[in-house]
Amino acid sequence: MRVVSIVGARPQFVKAAAVSRELRTAATEILVHTGQHYDVGMSDVFFDELVIPEPDLNLEVGSGTHGRQTGRMLERIEEVLLEERPDWVLVYGDTNSTLAGALAAAKLHIHVAHVEAGLRSFRRDMPEEVNRVVTDHVSNLLFCPTQTAVDHLGAEGVTEGVMLVGDVMVDAIGLVRDRIDADRLRRLRVDGPYLLATLHRAENVDDAQRLAQALGVLAAMPERVVIPVHPRTAAAMQRHDLTWPANVTPLAPVGYIDMLTLVAAADAVLTDSGGLQKESVLLGTPCITLRKETEWVETVDAGMNRVVDLDAQVAREALEELRGAHNAEIERVFPPGASGRIVEALQGRSSVGQPR
């Protein structure tokens, strides 16, 4: 079995670390990095820390508008697939790399497997939502992390090839959990009680008013806020002539293990990231989601996450409600072993029919 795995953004590197480890015991994997995230802090450090195999190909697409970036990816991924002729193309999540990989494969009648299928925000103004919906509807195998995701696909009439496998992020954390320690905090020069924040979604950082509101949420927090600054956010801060509140300590982007260390030691996390919502809950740290919705409703149902948008008062109330929150049943909600189940499914369905 030959599998071309498409990655290009920070969350995909983490997921691929877990799946590739299992996949390479059963198949030939050609790992393709689109170059969507390309600087050291957003790409190289993840490959080094997670011992991800060096990409067989780096397409070096770089940044650009959605159309331009996706178009360049489509062209270059198509060339790779025509050369490699894999049995499967494996895509992750909801980025432009995901969409381009799925479309290029489907057009060539190569089977598509989507890891983290079925997530929905029900907001078509989010580019991630468009990417995940289109990807799901051209995929042959849809690997869902939760029953909620399975139900979303069923509501759209997608039932063939849908499999509930669990969340590969659980496996990724398991790979590095024993490397989370206090020494990393000292090296990051972070000590004492703090909240951890991240901001990167276009809806929050590209719009000057919403970015100012987000900073207002951080300013309203009753303790220090530590934030590793995404390059997109740094550029937006400069473009909109905004400064960090006095209680906020900005950091350069950090690697995966450093981020998990910051999460585990924080009193709570404030984020607009989907992945970090899960990571915080899995590590026992309460989460406050700075969006209007979440794809991970299970974290809310578990009593470990509150969705507050950019309302500073509601965020502060949520922080007080969540302090000390813990859910001992979280492993039942997000069981380990998804990576192995994905590889077993690929092996078992290698003769699946042509794409829909």
C-alpha positions as CSV (number, residue, x, y, z in Angstrom):
1,M,0.0,0.0,0.0
2,R,1.3,3.4,-1.0
3,V,0.0,6.5,0.8
4,V,0.7,10.1,0.0
5,S,0.2,12.2,3.2
6,I,-0.4,15.9,2.7
7,V,0.6,18.3,5.5
8,G,1.3,22.0,5.5
9,A,0.2,23.7,8.8
10,R,1.2,23.4,12.4
11,P,-1.8,21.3,13.7
12,Q,-1.2,18.8,10.8
13,F,2.4,18.2,11.7
14,V,1.2,17.1,15.2
15,K,-1.5,14.8,13.9
16,A,0.9,13.3,11.3
17,A,3.5,12.5,13.9
18,A,1.1,10.0,15.5
19,V,-0.4,8.6,12.3
20,S,2.9,8.3,10.4
21,R,4.5,6.3,13.2
22,E,1.7,3.6,12.8
23,L,1.4,4.0,9.0
24,R,5.1,3.3,8.2
25,T,4.9,-0.1,9.9
26,A,2.2,-1.2,7.3
27,A,2.7,0.9,4.2
28,T,5.0,3.1,2.1
29,E,4.3,6.7,3.0
30,I,5.3,9.6,0.9
31,L,5.1,12.7,3.1
32,V,4.4,15.9,1.2
33,H,4.8,19.3,3.0
34,T,3.0,22.0,1.0
35,G,4.9,24.8,2.7
36,Q,1.8,26.6,4.0
37,H,3.6,27.1,7.3
38,Y,7.2,27.5,6.5
39,D,9.2,29.4,9.2
40,V,11.3,27.5,11.8
41,G,8.9,28.3,14.7
42,M,5.8,27.1,12.8
43,S,7.3,24.1,10.9
44,D,10.8,22.8,11.5
45,V,10.6,22.6,15.3
46,F,7.6,20.3,15.1
47,F,9.4,17.8,12.8
48,D,12.4,17.9,15.1
49,E,10.5,17.6,18.4
50,L,8.0,15.0,17.3
51,V,10.5,12.9,15.3
52,I,8.4,13.2,12.2
53,P,10.1,11.8,9.1
54,E,11.7,14.4,6.9
55,P,9.2,15.3,4.2
56,D,9.9,13.5,1.0
57,L,8.8,16.6,-0.9
58,N,8.4,20.3,0.2
59,L,6.3,22.2,-2.3
60,E,7.3,25.6,-0.8
61,V,4.0,27.2,-1.7
62,G,4.3,29.8,1.0
63,S,1.6,32.4,1.9
64,G,-0.9,34.2,-0.2
65,T,-4.6,34.8,-0.7
66,H,-6.8,31.7,-0.3
67,G,-7.3,31.3,-4.0
68,R,-3.7,31.9,-5.0
69,Q,-2.3,29.6,-2.3
70,T,-4.8,26.8,-2.9
71,G,-4.3,27.0,-6.7
72,R,-0.5,26.7,-6.4
73,M,-1.0,23.7,-4.1
74,L,-3.4,22.0,-6.5
75,E,-1.0,22.3,-9.4
76,R,2.0,21.0,-7.4
77,I,0.1,18.2,-5.6
78,E,-1.3,17.0,-8.9
79,E,2.2,16.7,-10.3
80,V,3.3,14.6,-7.2
81,L,0.2,12.3,-7.5
82,L,0.7,11.7,-11.2
83,E,4.3,10.7,-10.4
84,E,3.6,8.6,-7.3
85,R,0.2,7.1,-8.2
86,P,-0.6,6.2,-4.6
87,D,-3.4,3.9,-3.4
88,W,-4.5,6.6,-0.9
89,V,-4.1,10.3,-0.3
90,L,-4.3,11.1,3.4
91,V,-5.3,14.7,4.4
92,Y,-5.7,16.2,7.9
93,G,-8.0,18.8,9.3
94,D,-9.3,21.9,7.5
95,T,-6.6,24.0,6.0
96,N,-6.0,25.0,2.4
97,S,-3.5,22.1,2.3
98,T,-6.3,19.8,3.2
99,L,-8.6,21.1,0.5
100,A,-5.9,21.1,-2.2
101,G,-4.8,17.6,-1.4
102,A,-8.3,16.2,-1.4
103,L,-9.4,17.9,-4.7
104,A,-6.2,17.0,-6.5
105,A,-6.7,13.3,-5.6
106,A,-10.4,13.2,-6.3
107,K,-9.9,14.7,-9.8
108,L,-7.4,12.0,-10.5
109,H,-9.7,9.2,-9.1
110,I,-7.2,8.5,-6.3
111,H,-8.9,7.5,-3.0
112,V,-9.0,10.2,-0.3
113,A,-9.0,9.6,3.4
114,H,-9.8,12.5,5.7
115,V,-8.5,12.6,9.3
116,E,-10.7,14.7,11.5
117,A,-13.8,14.5,9.3
118,G,-17.2,15.7,10.2
119,L,-16.3,18.8,12.3
120,R,-18.7,21.7,11.8
121,S,-18.9,25.2,13.0
122,F,-22.0,25.9,10.8
123,R,-20.4,29.1,9.7
124,R,-19.6,29.3,6.0
125,D,-17.9,32.6,6.4
126,M,-15.0,30.7,8.0
127,P,-12.5,29.4,5.4
128,E,-11.9,26.4,7.5
129,E,-15.6,25.4,7.3
130,V,-15.6,25.5,3.5
131,N,-12.4,23.5,3.4
132,R,-13.7,20.7,5.7
133,V,-17.1,20.5,4.1
134,V,-15.7,20.1,0.6
135,T,-13.1,17.7,1.7
136,D,-15.6,15.5,3.4
137,H,-17.8,15.4,0.3
138,V,-15.0,14.1,-2.0
139,S,-13.5,11.6,0.5
140,N,-13.8,7.8,0.4
141,L,-12.9,7.3,4.1
142,L,-13.9,9.8,6.7
143,F,-12.2,9.3,10.0
144,C,-14.3,11.0,12.7
145,P,-13.0,11.9,16.1
146,T,-16.4,12.0,17.8
147,Q,-19.9,10.7,17.5
148,T,-21.0,14.3,17.0
149,A,-18.8,14.5,13.8
150,V,-20.4,11.2,12.6
151,D,-23.9,12.7,13.2
152,H,-23.0,15.9,11.3
153,L,-22.0,13.9,8.2
154,G,-25.2,11.8,8.4
155,A,-27.2,15.0,8.4
156,E,-25.5,15.9,5.1
157,G,-26.2,12.5,3.6
158,V,-22.6,11.3,3.9
159,T,-22.7,7.8,5.4
160,E,-20.5,5.6,3.2
161,G,-17.0,5.2,4.4
162,V,-17.6,7.1,7.7
163,M,-15.8,5.6,10.7
164,L,-15.6,6.7,14.3
165,V,-11.9,6.2,15.2
166,G,-11.3,8.8,17.9
167,D,-9.0,11.8,18.0
168,V,-5.3,11.4,16.9
169,M,-4.4,14.4,19.1
170,V,-4.7,12.1,22.1
171,D,-2.0,9.8,20.6
172,A,0.2,12.8,19.8
173,I,0.1,14.0,23.4
174,G,0.9,10.5,24.5
175,L,4.1,10.5,22.4
176,V,5.5,13.4,24.4
177,R,3.7,13.5,27.7
178,D,6.8,12.4,29.7
179,R,8.8,15.3,28.2
180,I,6.5,17.9,29.8
181,D,8.3,19.3,32.8
182,A,9.1,22.3,34.9
183,D,12.6,22.8,33.3
184,R,10.9,23.8,30.1
185,L,9.0,26.6,31.9
186,R,12.2,27.9,33.4
187,R,13.8,28.0,30.0
188,L,10.8,29.9,28.7
189,R,11.2,32.3,31.7
190,V,7.6,31.7,32.7
191,D,6.8,31.2,36.4
192,G,4.1,31.9,39.0
193,P,0.4,31.7,38.3
194,Y,-0.6,32.7,34.8
195,L,-3.2,32.2,32.1
196,L,-2.2,31.0,28.6
197,A,-3.7,32.6,25.5
198,T,-3.5,32.2,21.8
199,L,-5.0,34.3,18.9
200,H,-4.6,33.5,15.3
201,R,-8.0,33.0,13.5
202,A,-8.6,35.5,10.6
203,E,-12.0,36.5,12.1
204,N,-10.2,37.7,15.3
205,V,-7.0,39.2,14.1
206,D,-7.5,40.5,10.6
207,D,-10.3,42.8,11.7
208,A,-9.0,45.7,13.8
209,Q,-12.1,46.0,15.9
210,R,-12.3,42.4,16.8
211,L,-8.6,42.3,17.6
212,A,-9.0,45.2,19.9
213,Q,-11.8,43.4,21.6
214,A,-9.7,40.3,22.0
215,L,-7.0,42.4,23.6
216,G,-9.7,43.8,25.9
217,V,-10.6,40.3,27.0
218,L,-7.0,39.6,27.9
219,A,-6.7,43.0,29.7
220,A,-9.8,42.1,31.8
221,M,-8.2,39.0,33.2
222,P,-7.3,39.1,37.0
223,E,-3.8,37.7,36.5
224,R,-0.9,37.6,34.1
225,V,-1.6,36.3,30.6
226,V,1.2,34.6,28.6
227,I,0.7,34.5,24.8
228,P,3.0,32.9,22.2
229,V,2.4,35.2,19.3
230,H,1.4,33.8,16.0
231,P,3.1,35.5,13.0
232,R,-0.3,36.5,11.6
233,T,-1.2,38.1,14.9
234,A,2.1,40.0,15.2
235,A,1.6,41.4,11.7
236,A,-1.9,42.4,12.5
237,M,-0.9,44.1,15.7
238,Q,1.6,46.2,13.8
239,R,-0.8,46.9,10.9
240,H,-3.5,48.1,13.2
241,D,-1.1,50.0,15.5
242,L,-2.2,48.0,18.6
243,T,-0.1,47.2,21.7
244,W,-0.3,44.4,24.3
245,P,-2.1,45.2,27.6
246,A,0.1,45.6,30.6
247,N,-0.8,42.2,32.1
248,V,0.1,40.3,28.9
249,T,3.5,38.8,28.3
250,P,4.1,38.1,24.6
251,L,6.4,35.2,23.7
252,A,7.9,34.1,20.3
253,P,6.1,31.1,18.8
254,V,7.0,27.9,20.7
255,G,7.3,24.3,19.8
256,Y,4.7,21.6,20.5
257,I,6.2,20.3,23.7
258,D,6.8,23.8,25.1
259,M,3.2,24.6,24.3
260,L,1.9,21.6,26.1
261,T,4.1,22.5,29.0
262,L,2.6,26.0,29.1
263,V,-0.9,24.5,28.9
264,A,-0.4,22.0,31.7
265,A,1.0,24.6,34.1
266,A,-1.6,27.3,33.3
267,D,-4.6,28.1,35.5
268,A,-6.7,28.3,32.3
269,V,-6.4,28.7,28.6
270,L,-8.0,31.4,26.5
271,T,-7.9,30.6,22.8
272,D,-9.5,30.7,19.3
273,S,-7.7,27.5,18.3
274,G,-9.6,24.3,17.8
275,G,-6.7,22.0,18.6
276,L,-5.7,23.9,21.8
277,Q,-9.3,23.5,23.2
278,K,-8.8,19.7,23.2
279,E,-5.2,19.8,24.3
280,S,-6.1,21.9,27.3
281,V,-8.9,19.6,28.3
282,L,-6.8,16.5,27.8
283,L,-4.1,17.9,30.1
284,G,-6.7,18.9,32.7
285,T,-6.6,22.7,32.2
286,P,-9.9,24.6,31.8
287,C,-10.4,26.4,28.5
288,I,-12.2,29.6,27.5
289,T,-12.9,29.7,23.8
290,L,-12.7,33.2,22.2
291,R,-15.1,32.4,19.4
292,K,-18.8,32.4,18.7
293,E,-18.9,28.6,18.5
294,T,-16.8,25.5,18.9
295,E,-16.5,22.4,16.8
296,W,-15.6,20.5,20.0
297,V,-18.9,20.5,21.8
298,E,-17.7,17.5,23.8
299,T,-15.3,19.7,25.8
300,V,-18.1,22.0,26.7
301,D,-20.3,19.1,27.7
302,A,-17.5,17.8,29.9
303,G,-17.6,21.0,31.9
304,M,-14.1,22.0,30.9
305,N,-14.7,24.6,28.2
306,R,-16.8,27.8,27.9
307,V,-17.5,29.6,24.6
308,V,-17.5,33.4,25.3
309,D,-16.7,35.1,21.9
310,L,-14.9,38.3,22.7
311,D,-17.1,39.4,25.7
312,A,-14.6,40.4,28.5
313,Q,-17.2,40.2,31.3
314,V,-18.5,36.8,30.2
315,A,-14.9,35.6,29.9
316,R,-14.0,36.7,33.4
317,E,-17.1,35.0,34.8
318,A,-16.3,31.9,32.9
319,L,-12.8,31.9,34.4
320,E,-14.2,32.0,37.9
321,E,-16.7,29.2,37.1
322,L,-14.0,27.0,35.6
323,R,-11.2,27.4,38.2
324,G,-10.3,24.0,39.4
325,A,-12.6,22.2,36.9
326,H,-11.7,18.6,36.2
327,N,-13.3,15.7,34.4
328,A,-12.0,12.3,35.2
329,E,-14.1,10.8,32.3
330,I,-12.3,12.7,29.6
331,E,-10.5,9.6,28.3
332,R,-13.8,8.0,27.7
333,V,-14.8,11.0,25.5
334,F,-11.4,11.0,23.7
335,P,-10.0,7.5,23.9
336,P,-6.4,6.8,22.7
337,G,-5.5,4.6,19.8
338,A,-7.1,6.5,16.8
339,S,-3.9,6.3,14.8
340,G,-3.8,2.5,14.8
341,R,-7.5,2.3,13.9
342,I,-6.9,4.6,10.9
343,V,-4.1,2.5,9.6
344,E,-6.2,-0.7,10.0
345,A,-9.0,0.9,8.1
346,L,-6.8,1.9,5.2
347,Q,-5.5,-1.6,5.0
348,G,-8.9,-3.1,5.1
349,R,-10.4,-0.7,2.5
350,S,-7.6,-0.7,0.0
351,S,-10.1,-1.9,-2.7
352,V,-12.8,0.7,-2.0
353,G,-14.7,2.0,-5.0
354,Q,-14.0,5.1,-7.0
355,P,-14.5,8.5,-5.3
356,R,-18.1,9.8,-5.1
